[in-house]
Amino acid sequence: MKKNRESVLSRKIWSPRSSILPEFVDCSVLIYNGKTLVRCRITEGKLGHKFGEFASTRRRRPSRTKKGKGRKGKK
């Protein structure tokens, strides 16, 4: 079982539409999102879902911070 777990730890998932099986629980896998491989930790709550749900294809935009109060020239 330990050898099997080691092979799952370094497993790369190329198909995001594949379902998550119980043998992946408590392992981290690399999921291909179309550009890069994204590391994902598989827990019991993710069983039955698809791998692609946990490898986002969009970049996160940092939230903008406000500089000063209000707009310039506003009275």
PyMOL Python script that loads the backbone (N, CA, C, O; Angstrom):
from pymol import cmd

cmd.read_pdbstr("""\
ATOM      1  N   MET A   1       0.835  -1.203   0.000  1.00  0.00           N
ATOM      2  CA  MET A   1       0.000   0.000   0.000  1.00  0.00           C
ATOM      3  C   MET A   1       0.870   1.253   0.000  1.00  0.00           C
ATOM      4  O   MET A   1       0.531   2.247  -0.642  1.00  0.00           O
ATOM      5  N   LYS A   2       2.003   1.207   0.727  1.00  0.00           N
ATOM      6  CA  LYS A   2       2.856   2.382   0.803  1.00  0.00           C
ATOM      7  C   LYS A   2       3.465   2.696  -0.568  1.00  0.00           C
ATOM      8  O   LYS A   2       3.568   3.864  -0.942  1.00  0.00           O
ATOM      9  N   LYS A   3       3.864   1.673  -1.311  1.00  0.00           N
ATOM     10  CA  LYS A   3       4.409   1.901  -2.651  1.00  0.00           C
ATOM     11  C   LYS A   3       3.347   2.502  -3.555  1.00  0.00           C
ATOM     12  O   LYS A   3       3.634   3.384  -4.364  1.00  0.00           O
ATOM     13  N   ASN A   4       2.115   2.019  -3.413  1.00  0.00           N
ATOM     14  CA  ASN A   4       1.016   2.553  -4.212  1.00  0.00           C
ATOM     15  C   ASN A   4       0.788   4.022  -3.874  1.00  0.00           C
ATOM     16  O   ASN A   4       0.541   4.825  -4.774  1.00  0.00           O
ATOM     17  N   ARG A   5       0.865   4.391  -2.592  1.00  0.00           N
ATOM     18  CA  ARG A   5       0.658   5.779  -2.162  1.00  0.00           C
ATOM     19  C   ARG A   5       1.753   6.676  -2.733  1.00  0.00           C
ATOM     20  O   ARG A   5       1.469   7.808  -3.126  1.00  0.00           O
ATOM     21  N   GLU A   6       2.985   6.205  -2.787  1.00  0.00           N
ATOM     22  CA  GLU A   6       4.078   7.011  -3.333  1.00  0.00           C
ATOM     23  C   GLU A   6       3.870   7.275  -4.815  1.00  0.00           C
ATOM     24  O   GLU A   6       4.195   8.357  -5.303  1.00  0.00           O
ATOM     25  N   SER A   7       3.332   6.298  -5.536  1.00  0.00           N
ATOM     26  CA  SER A   7       3.089   6.515  -6.961  1.00  0.00           C
ATOM     27  C   SER A   7       1.952   7.507  -7.168  1.00  0.00           C
ATOM     28  O   SER A   7       1.948   8.248  -8.151  1.00  0.00           O
ATOM     29  N   VAL A   8       0.980   7.527  -6.244  1.00  0.00           N
ATOM     30  CA  VAL A   8      -0.126   8.475  -6.361  1.00  0.00           C
ATOM     31  C   VAL A   8       0.345   9.880  -6.009  1.00  0.00           C
ATOM     32  O   VAL A   8      -0.138  10.851  -6.593  1.00  0.00           O
ATOM     33  N   LEU A   9       1.279  10.010  -5.067  1.00  0.00           N
ATOM     34  CA  LEU A   9       1.762  11.330  -4.659  1.00  0.00           C
ATOM     35  C   LEU A   9       2.406  12.080  -5.818  1.00  0.00           C
ATOM     36  O   LEU A   9       2.256  13.297  -5.931  1.00  0.00           O
ATOM     37  N   SER A  10       3.114  11.368  -6.671  1.00  0.00           N
ATOM     38  CA  SER A  10       3.805  12.037  -7.764  1.00  0.00           C
ATOM     39  C   SER A  10       3.014  11.920  -9.068  1.00  0.00           C
ATOM     40  O   SER A  10       3.579  12.067 -10.151  1.00  0.00           O
ATOM     41  N   ARG A  11       1.724  11.658  -8.970  1.00  0.00           N
ATOM     42  CA  ARG A  11       0.909  11.450 -10.160  1.00  0.00           C
ATOM     43  C   ARG A  11       0.493  12.786 -10.776  1.00  0.00           C
ATOM     44  O   ARG A  11       0.093  13.721 -10.083  1.00  0.00           O
ATOM     45  N   LYS A  12       0.601  12.838 -12.098  1.00  0.00           N
ATOM     46  CA  LYS A  12       0.159  14.013 -12.846  1.00  0.00           C
ATOM     47  C   LYS A  12      -1.155  13.651 -13.525  1.00  0.00           C
ATOM     48  O   LYS A  12      -1.258  12.616 -14.184  1.00  0.00           O
ATOM     49  N   ILE A  13      -2.150  14.504 -13.364  1.00  0.00           N
ATOM     50  CA  ILE A  13      -3.463  14.289 -13.954  1.00  0.00           C
ATOM     51  C   ILE A  13      -3.577  15.220 -15.157  1.00  0.00           C
ATOM     52  O   ILE A  13      -3.589  16.441 -15.000  1.00  0.00           O
ATOM     53  N   TRP A  14      -3.660  14.647 -16.351  1.00  0.00           N
ATOM     54  CA  TRP A  14      -3.733  15.447 -17.566  1.00  0.00           C
ATOM     55  C   TRP A  14      -5.174  15.691 -18.001  1.00  0.00           C
ATOM     56  O   TRP A  14      -5.432  16.591 -18.801  1.00  0.00           O
ATOM     57  N   SER A  15      -6.117  14.901 -17.487  1.00  0.00           N
ATOM     58  CA  SER A  15      -7.512  15.040 -17.884  1.00  0.00           C
ATOM     59  C   SER A  15      -8.325  15.624 -16.734  1.00  0.00           C
ATOM     60  O   SER A  15      -8.571  14.923 -15.752  1.00  0.00           O
ATOM     61  N   PRO A  16      -8.750  16.887 -16.823  1.00  0.00           N
ATOM     62  CA  PRO A  16      -9.506  17.493 -15.730  1.00  0.00           C
ATOM     63  C   PRO A  16     -10.914  16.936 -15.596  1.00  0.00           C
ATOM     64  O   PRO A  16     -11.565  17.183 -14.581  1.00  0.00           O
ATOM     65  N   ARG A  17     -11.409  16.194 -16.580  1.00  0.00           N
ATOM     66  CA  ARG A  17     -12.765  15.649 -16.488  1.00  0.00           C
ATOM     67  C   ARG A  17     -12.803  14.286 -15.811  1.00  0.00           C
ATOM     68  O   ARG A  17     -13.870  13.680 -15.706  1.00  0.00           O
ATOM     69  N   SER A  18     -11.647  13.790 -15.347  1.00  0.00           N
ATOM     70  CA  SER A  18     -11.604  12.520 -14.623  1.00  0.00           C
ATOM     71  C   SER A  18     -12.168  12.700 -13.218  1.00  0.00           C
ATOM     72  O   SER A  18     -11.997  13.752 -12.600  1.00  0.00           O
ATOM     73  N   SER A  19     -12.836  11.675 -12.724  1.00  0.00           N
ATOM     74  CA  SER A  19     -13.425  11.725 -11.379  1.00  0.00           C
ATOM     75  C   SER A  19     -12.380  11.379 -10.330  1.00  0.00           C
ATOM     76  O   SER A  19     -11.428  10.644 -10.593  1.00  0.00           O
ATOM     77  N   ILE A  20     -12.579  11.924  -9.137  1.00  0.00           N
ATOM     78  CA  ILE A  20     -11.675  11.651  -8.023  1.00  0.00           C
ATOM     79  C   ILE A  20     -12.153  10.387  -7.317  1.00  0.00           C
ATOM     80  O   ILE A  20     -13.303  10.307  -6.885  1.00  0.00           O
ATOM     81  N   LEU A  21     -11.275   9.412  -7.204  1.00  0.00           N
ATOM     82  CA  LEU A  21     -11.580   8.118  -6.594  1.00  0.00           C
ATOM     83  C   LEU A  21     -11.047   8.068  -5.167  1.00  0.00           C
ATOM     84  O   LEU A  21     -10.194   8.876  -4.800  1.00  0.00           O
ATOM     85  N   PRO A  22     -11.542   7.123  -4.350  1.00  0.00           N
ATOM     86  CA  PRO A  22     -11.086   7.034  -2.960  1.00  0.00           C
ATOM     87  C   PRO A  22      -9.594   6.763  -2.796  1.00  0.00           C
ATOM     88  O   PRO A  22      -9.040   7.054  -1.736  1.00  0.00           O
ATOM     89  N   GLU A  23      -8.936   6.223  -3.800  1.00  0.00           N
ATOM     90  CA  GLU A  23      -7.501   5.946  -3.668  1.00  0.00           C
ATOM     91  C   GLU A  23      -6.657   7.218  -3.665  1.00  0.00           C
ATOM     92  O   GLU A  23      -5.476   7.171  -3.321  1.00  0.00           O
ATOM     93  N   PHE A  24      -7.245   8.354  -4.041  1.00  0.00           N
ATOM     94  CA  PHE A  24      -6.524   9.622  -4.065  1.00  0.00           C
ATOM     95  C   PHE A  24      -6.626  10.401  -2.755  1.00  0.00           C
ATOM     96  O   PHE A  24      -5.976  11.436  -2.609  1.00  0.00           O
ATOM     97  N   VAL A  25      -7.422   9.930  -1.806  1.00  0.00           N
ATOM     98  CA  VAL A  25      -7.643  10.675  -0.562  1.00  0.00           C
ATOM     99  C   VAL A  25      -6.332  10.798   0.213  1.00  0.00           C
ATOM    100  O   VAL A  25      -5.541   9.856   0.263  1.00  0.00           O
ATOM    101  N   ASP A  26      -6.110  11.964   0.814  1.00  0.00           N
ATOM    102  CA  ASP A  26      -4.912  12.304   1.591  1.00  0.00           C
ATOM    103  C   ASP A  26      -3.644  12.289   0.746  1.00  0.00           C
ATOM    104  O   ASP A  26      -2.564  11.998   1.259  1.00  0.00           O
ATOM    105  N   CYS A  27      -3.762  12.595  -0.523  1.00  0.00           N
ATOM    106  CA  CYS A  27      -2.609  12.697  -1.407  1.00  0.00           C
ATOM    107  C   CYS A  27      -2.658  14.049  -2.107  1.00  0.00           C
ATOM    108  O   CYS A  27      -3.715  14.671  -2.213  1.00  0.00           O
ATOM    109  N   SER A  28      -1.512  14.487  -2.578  1.00  0.00           N
ATOM    110  CA  SER A  28      -1.502  15.688  -3.397  1.00  0.00           C
ATOM    111  C   SER A  28      -1.123  15.261  -4.809  1.00  0.00           C
ATOM    112  O   SER A  28      -0.191  14.480  -5.004  1.00  0.00           O
ATOM    113  N   VAL A  29      -1.844  15.771  -5.778  1.00  0.00           N
ATOM    114  CA  VAL A  29      -1.610  15.433  -7.174  1.00  0.00           C
ATOM    115  C   VAL A  29      -1.393  16.717  -7.960  1.00  0.00           C
ATOM    116  O   VAL A  29      -1.740  17.805  -7.500  1.00  0.00           O
ATOM    117  N   LEU A  30      -0.824  16.581  -9.135  1.00  0.00           N
ATOM    118  CA  LEU A  30      -0.614  17.710 -10.022  1.00  0.00           C
ATOM    119  C   LEU A  30      -1.654  17.625 -11.129  1.00  0.00           C
ATOM    120  O   LEU A  30      -1.706  16.635 -11.859  1.00  0.00           O
ATOM    121  N   ILE A  31      -2.492  18.669 -11.258  1.00  0.00           N
ATOM    122  CA  ILE A  31      -3.572  18.686 -12.235  1.00  0.00           C
ATOM    123  C   ILE A  31      -3.232  19.711 -13.315  1.00  0.00           C
ATOM    124  O   ILE A  31      -2.896  20.855 -13.008  1.00  0.00           O
ATOM    125  N   TYR A  32      -3.320  19.299 -14.573  1.00  0.00           N
ATOM    126  CA  TYR A  32      -3.013  20.183 -15.695  1.00  0.00           C
ATOM    127  C   TYR A  32      -4.213  21.064 -15.991  1.00  0.00           C
ATOM    128  O   TYR A  32      -5.314  20.562 -16.213  1.00  0.00           O
ATOM    129  N   ASN A  33      -4.007  22.391 -15.996  1.00  0.00           N
ATOM    130  CA  ASN A  33      -5.120  23.316 -16.217  1.00  0.00           C
ATOM    131  C   ASN A  33      -5.114  23.924 -17.618  1.00  0.00           C
ATOM    132  O   ASN A  33      -5.834  24.891 -17.867  1.00  0.00           O
ATOM    133  N   GLY A  34      -4.330  23.389 -18.520  1.00  0.00           N
ATOM    134  CA  GLY A  34      -4.242  23.903 -19.875  1.00  0.00           C
ATOM    135  C   GLY A  34      -2.965  24.660 -20.129  1.00  0.00           C
ATOM    136  O   GLY A  34      -2.595  24.889 -21.281  1.00  0.00           O
ATOM    137  N   LYS A  35      -2.283  25.055 -19.062  1.00  0.00           N
ATOM    138  CA  LYS A  35      -1.031  25.789 -19.199  1.00  0.00           C
ATOM    139  C   LYS A  35       0.055  25.223 -18.293  1.00  0.00           C
ATOM    140  O   LYS A  35       1.175  24.968 -18.737  1.00  0.00           O
ATOM    141  N   THR A  36      -0.281  25.028 -17.028  1.00  0.00           N
ATOM    142  CA  THR A  36       0.701  24.522 -16.070  1.00  0.00           C
ATOM    143  C   THR A  36       0.070  23.419 -15.230  1.00  0.00           C
ATOM    144  O   THR A  36      -1.134  23.170 -15.300  1.00  0.00           O
ATOM    145  N   LEU A  37       0.890  22.780 -14.452  1.00  0.00           N
ATOM    146  CA  LEU A  37       0.405  21.781 -13.502  1.00  0.00           C
ATOM    147  C   LEU A  37       0.168  22.459 -12.160  1.00  0.00           C
ATOM    148  O   LEU A  37       1.047  23.149 -11.644  1.00  0.00           O
ATOM    149  N   VAL A  38      -1.026  22.262 -11.591  1.00  0.00           N
ATOM    150  CA  VAL A  38      -1.414  22.886 -10.326  1.00  0.00           C
ATOM    151  C   VAL A  38      -1.474  21.808  -9.257  1.00  0.00           C
ATOM    152  O   VAL A  38      -2.118  20.776  -9.448  1.00  0.00           O
ATOM    153  N   ARG A  39      -0.805  22.041  -8.132  1.00  0.00           N
ATOM    154  CA  ARG A  39      -0.814  21.073  -7.039  1.00  0.00           C
ATOM    155  C   ARG A  39      -2.128  21.187  -6.269  1.00  0.00           C
ATOM    156  O   ARG A  39      -2.589  22.284  -5.954  1.00  0.00           O
ATOM    157  N   CYS A  40      -2.716  20.034  -5.976  1.00  0.00           N
ATOM    158  CA  CYS A  40      -3.984  20.005  -5.264  1.00  0.00           C
ATOM    159  C   CYS A  40      -3.955  18.879  -4.236  1.00  0.00           C
ATOM    160  O   CYS A  40      -3.554  17.755  -4.538  1.00  0.00           O
ATOM    161  N   ARG A  41      -4.383  19.196  -3.028  1.00  0.00           N
ATOM    162  CA  ARG A  41      -4.467  18.196  -1.956  1.00  0.00           C
ATOM    163  C   ARG A  41      -5.874  17.603  -1.985  1.00  0.00           C
ATOM    164  O   ARG A  41      -6.855  18.342  -1.909  1.00  0.00           O
ATOM    165  N   ILE A  42      -5.985  16.285  -2.094  1.00  0.00           N
ATOM    166  CA  ILE A  42      -7.268  15.614  -2.196  1.00  0.00           C
ATOM    167  C   ILE A  42      -7.727  15.192  -0.807  1.00  0.00           C
ATOM    168  O   ILE A  42      -7.005  14.499  -0.090  1.00  0.00           O
ATOM    169  N   THR A  43      -8.938  15.617  -0.429  1.00  0.00           N
ATOM    170  CA  THR A  43      -9.533  15.237   0.855  1.00  0.00           C
ATOM    171  C   THR A  43     -10.822  14.463   0.589  1.00  0.00           C
ATOM    172  O   THR A  43     -11.245  14.323  -0.559  1.00  0.00           O
ATOM    173  N   GLU A  44     -11.438  13.963   1.652  1.00  0.00           N
ATOM    174  CA  GLU A  44     -12.656  13.160   1.500  1.00  0.00           C
ATOM    175  C   GLU A  44     -13.813  13.973   0.932  1.00  0.00           C
ATOM    176  O   GLU A  44     -14.687  13.421   0.263  1.00  0.00           O
ATOM    177  N   GLY A  45     -13.827  15.260   1.189  1.00  0.00           N
ATOM    178  CA  GLY A  45     -14.899  16.106   0.679  1.00  0.00           C
ATOM    179  C   GLY A  45     -14.877  16.275  -0.830  1.00  0.00           C
ATOM    180  O   GLY A  45     -15.877  16.681  -1.422  1.00  0.00           O
ATOM    181  N   LYS A  46     -13.751  15.969  -1.459  1.00  0.00           N
ATOM    182  CA  LYS A  46     -13.619  16.133  -2.907  1.00  0.00           C
ATOM    183  C   LYS A  46     -13.932  14.850  -3.680  1.00  0.00           C
ATOM    184  O   LYS A  46     -13.882  14.845  -4.909  1.00  0.00           O
ATOM    185  N   LEU A  47     -14.253  13.771  -2.979  1.00  0.00           N
ATOM    186  CA  LEU A  47     -14.561  12.507  -3.643  1.00  0.00           C
ATOM    187  C   LEU A  47     -15.773  12.659  -4.551  1.00  0.00           C
ATOM    188  O   LEU A  47     -16.755  13.301  -4.176  1.00  0.00           O
ATOM    189  N   GLY A  48     -15.711  12.078  -5.733  1.00  0.00           N
ATOM    190  CA  GLY A  48     -16.826  12.125  -6.661  1.00  0.00           C
ATOM    191  C   GLY A  48     -16.839  13.352  -7.551  1.00  0.00           C
ATOM    192  O   GLY A  48     -17.551  13.376  -8.555  1.00  0.00           O
ATOM    193  N   HIS A  49     -16.072  14.363  -7.206  1.00  0.00           N
ATOM    194  CA  HIS A  49     -15.980  15.557  -8.051  1.00  0.00           C
ATOM    195  C   HIS A  49     -14.979  15.299  -9.169  1.00  0.00           C
ATOM    196  O   HIS A  49     -14.352  14.241  -9.218  1.00  0.00           O
ATOM    197  N   LYS A  50     -14.836  16.254 -10.052  1.00  0.00           N
ATOM    198  CA  LYS A  50     -13.871  16.158 -11.145  1.00  0.00           C
ATOM    199  C   LYS A  50     -12.606  16.923 -10.765  1.00  0.00           C
ATOM    200  O   LYS A  50     -12.661  17.892 -10.009  1.00  0.00           O
ATOM    201  N   PHE A  51     -11.463  16.478 -11.298  1.00  0.00           N
ATOM    202  CA  PHE A  51     -10.198  17.140 -10.980  1.00  0.00           C
ATOM    203  C   PHE A  51     -10.188  18.593 -11.449  1.00  0.00           C
ATOM    204  O   PHE A  51      -9.590  19.447 -10.794  1.00  0.00           O
ATOM    205  N   GLY A  52     -10.837  18.881 -12.562  1.00  0.00           N
ATOM    206  CA  GLY A  52     -10.822  20.226 -13.121  1.00  0.00           C
ATOM    207  C   GLY A  52     -11.482  21.274 -12.247  1.00  0.00           C
ATOM    208  O   GLY A  52     -11.234  22.467 -12.418  1.00  0.00           O
ATOM    209  N   GLU A  53     -12.324  20.844 -11.307  1.00  0.00           N
ATOM    210  CA  GLU A  53     -12.985  21.799 -10.422  1.00  0.00           C
ATOM    211  C   GLU A  53     -11.996  22.467  -9.466  1.00  0.00           C
ATOM    212  O   GLU A  53     -12.278  23.537  -8.927  1.00  0.00           O
ATOM    213  N   PHE A  54     -10.849  21.840  -9.260  1.00  0.00           N
ATOM    214  CA  PHE A  54      -9.891  22.326  -8.269  1.00  0.00           C
ATOM    215  C   PHE A  54      -8.623  22.878  -8.901  1.00  0.00           C
ATOM    216  O   PHE A  54      -7.686  23.235  -8.187  1.00  0.00           O
ATOM    217  N   ALA A  55      -8.577  22.956 -10.228  1.00  0.00           N
ATOM    218  CA  ALA A  55      -7.440  23.551 -10.928  1.00  0.00           C
ATOM    219  C   ALA A  55      -7.981  24.705 -11.757  1.00  0.00           C
ATOM    220  O   ALA A  55      -8.389  24.510 -12.902  1.00  0.00           O
ATOM    221  N   SER A  56      -7.987  25.899 -11.191  1.00  0.00           N
ATOM    222  CA  SER A  56      -8.572  27.040 -11.889  1.00  0.00           C
ATOM    223  C   SER A  56      -7.700  27.416 -13.086  1.00  0.00           C
ATOM    224  O   SER A  56      -6.475  27.292 -13.049  1.00  0.00           O
ATOM    225  N   THR A  57      -8.355  27.874 -14.136  1.00  0.00           N
ATOM    226  CA  THR A  57      -7.650  28.269 -15.355  1.00  0.00           C
ATOM    227  C   THR A  57      -7.475  29.781 -15.430  1.00  0.00           C
ATOM    228  O   THR A  57      -6.771  30.279 -16.308  1.00  0.00           O
ATOM    229  N   ARG A  58      -8.097  30.503 -14.534  1.00  0.00           N
ATOM    230  CA  ARG A  58      -8.023  31.968 -14.529  1.00  0.00           C
ATOM    231  C   ARG A  58      -7.075  32.436 -13.441  1.00  0.00           C
ATOM    232  O   ARG A  58      -6.951  31.808 -12.390  1.00  0.00           O
ATOM    233  N   ARG A  59      -6.416  33.538 -13.707  1.00  0.00           N
ATOM    234  CA  ARG A  59      -5.547  34.125 -12.684  1.00  0.00           C
ATOM    235  C   ARG A  59      -6.365  34.963 -11.738  1.00  0.00           C
ATOM    236  O   ARG A  59      -7.350  35.584 -12.136  1.00  0.00           O
ATOM    237  N   ARG A  60      -5.962  34.981 -10.497  1.00  0.00           N
ATOM    238  CA  ARG A  60      -6.612  35.840  -9.512  1.00  0.00           C
ATOM    239  C   ARG A  60      -6.068  37.248  -9.643  1.00  0.00           C
ATOM    240  O   ARG A  60      -4.859  37.453  -9.756  1.00  0.00           O
ATOM    241  N   ARG A  61      -6.975  38.217  -9.628  1.00  0.00           N
ATOM    242  CA  ARG A  61      -6.560  39.615  -9.672  1.00  0.00           C
ATOM    243  C   ARG A  61      -6.452  40.133  -8.248  1.00  0.00           C
ATOM    244  O   ARG A  61      -7.376  39.952  -7.455  1.00  0.00           O
ATOM    245  N   PRO A  62      -5.357  40.763  -7.915  1.00  0.00           N
ATOM    246  CA  PRO A  62      -5.254  41.344  -6.569  1.00  0.00           C
ATOM    247  C   PRO A  62      -6.246  42.488  -6.415  1.00  0.00           C
ATOM    248  O   PRO A  62      -6.476  43.248  -7.355  1.00  0.00           O
ATOM    249  N   SER A  63      -6.822  42.606  -5.251  1.00  0.00           N
ATOM    250  CA  SER A  63      -7.787  43.675  -5.022  1.00  0.00           C
ATOM    251  C   SER A  63      -7.074  45.016  -5.035  1.00  0.00           C
ATOM    252  O   SER A  63      -5.953  45.146  -4.544  1.00  0.00           O
ATOM    253  N   ARG A  64      -7.742  46.008  -5.604  1.00  0.00           N
ATOM    254  CA  ARG A  64      -7.146  47.337  -5.689  1.00  0.00           C
ATOM    255  C   ARG A  64      -7.325  48.067  -4.371  1.00  0.00           C
ATOM    256  O   ARG A  64      -8.363  47.957  -3.717  1.00  0.00           O
ATOM    257  N   THR A  65      -6.319  48.800  -3.998  1.00  0.00           N
ATOM    258  CA  THR A  65      -6.412  49.595  -2.781  1.00  0.00           C
ATOM    259  C   THR A  65      -6.688  51.035  -3.162  1.00  0.00           C
ATOM    260  O   THR A  65      -6.186  51.521  -4.176  1.00  0.00           O
ATOM    261  N   LYS A  66      -7.471  51.710  -2.367  1.00  0.00           N
ATOM    262  CA  LYS A  66      -7.817  53.099  -2.648  1.00  0.00           C
ATOM    263  C   LYS A  66      -6.672  54.008  -2.218  1.00  0.00           C
ATOM    264  O   LYS A  66      -6.061  53.821  -1.166  1.00  0.00           O
ATOM    265  N   LYS A  67      -6.407  54.984  -3.054  1.00  0.00           N
ATOM    266  CA  LYS A  67      -5.360  55.963  -2.727  1.00  0.00           C
ATOM    267  C   LYS A  67      -6.032  57.266  -2.342  1.00  0.00           C
ATOM    268  O   LYS A  67      -6.567  57.959  -3.207  1.00  0.00           O
ATOM    269  N   GLY A  68      -6.019  57.604  -1.101  1.00  0.00           N
ATOM    270  CA  GLY A  68      -6.600  58.852  -0.647  1.00  0.00           C
ATOM    271  C   GLY A  68      -8.113  58.792  -0.575  1.00  0.00           C
ATOM    272  O   GLY A  68      -8.715  57.736  -0.768  1.00  0.00           O
ATOM    273  N   LYS A  69      -8.730  59.951  -0.290  1.00  0.00           N
ATOM    274  CA  LYS A  69     -10.183  60.013  -0.158  1.00  0.00           C
ATOM    275  C   LYS A  69     -10.792  60.550  -1.442  1.00  0.00           C
ATOM    276  O   LYS A  69     -10.405  61.614  -1.927  1.00  0.00           O
ATOM    277  N   GLY A  70     -11.734  59.818  -1.982  1.00  0.00           N
ATOM    278  CA  GLY A  70     -12.539  60.307  -3.099  1.00  0.00           C
ATOM    279  C   GLY A  70     -11.740  60.559  -4.363  1.00  0.00           C
ATOM    280  O   GLY A  70     -10.573  60.184  -4.473  1.00  0.00           O
ATOM    281  N   ARG A  71     -12.414  61.218  -5.333  1.00  0.00           N
ATOM    282  CA  ARG A  71     -11.773  61.544  -6.607  1.00  0.00           C
ATOM    283  C   ARG A  71     -11.182  62.936  -6.543  1.00  0.00           C
ATOM    284  O   ARG A  71     -11.555  63.743  -5.692  1.00  0.00           O
ATOM    285  N   LYS A  72     -10.260  63.211  -7.448  1.00  0.00           N
ATOM    286  CA  LYS A  72      -9.656  64.536  -7.532  1.00  0.00           C
ATOM    287  C   LYS A  72     -10.648  65.524  -8.096  1.00  0.00           C
ATOM    288  O   LYS A  72     -11.392  65.180  -9.014  1.00  0.00           O
ATOM    289  N   GLY A  73     -10.687  66.715  -7.594  1.00  0.00           N
ATOM    290  CA  GLY A  73     -11.524  67.776  -8.111  1.00  0.00           C
ATOM    291  C   GLY A  73     -12.960  67.721  -7.629  1.00  0.00           C
ATOM    292  O   GLY A  73     -13.750  68.595  -7.987  1.00  0.00           O
ATOM    293  N   LYS A  74     -13.317  66.764  -6.858  1.00  0.00           N
ATOM    294  CA  LYS A  74     -14.682  66.667  -6.368  1.00  0.00           C
ATOM    295  C   LYS A  74     -14.858  67.606  -5.175  1.00  0.00           C
ATOM    296  O   LYS A  74     -14.012  67.637  -4.281  1.00  0.00           O
ATOM    297  N   LYS A  75     -15.959  68.378  -5.156  1.00  0.00           N
ATOM    298  CA  LYS A  75     -16.182  69.328  -4.076  1.00  0.00           C
ATOM    299  C   LYS A  75     -17.196  68.817  -3.101  1.00  0.00           C
ATOM    300  O   LYS A  75     -17.507  69.495  -2.122  1.00  0.00           O
TER     301      LYS A  75
END
""", "prot")
cmd.dss("prot")
cmd.show_as("cartoon", "prot")
cmd.util.cbc("prot")
cmd.orient("prot")
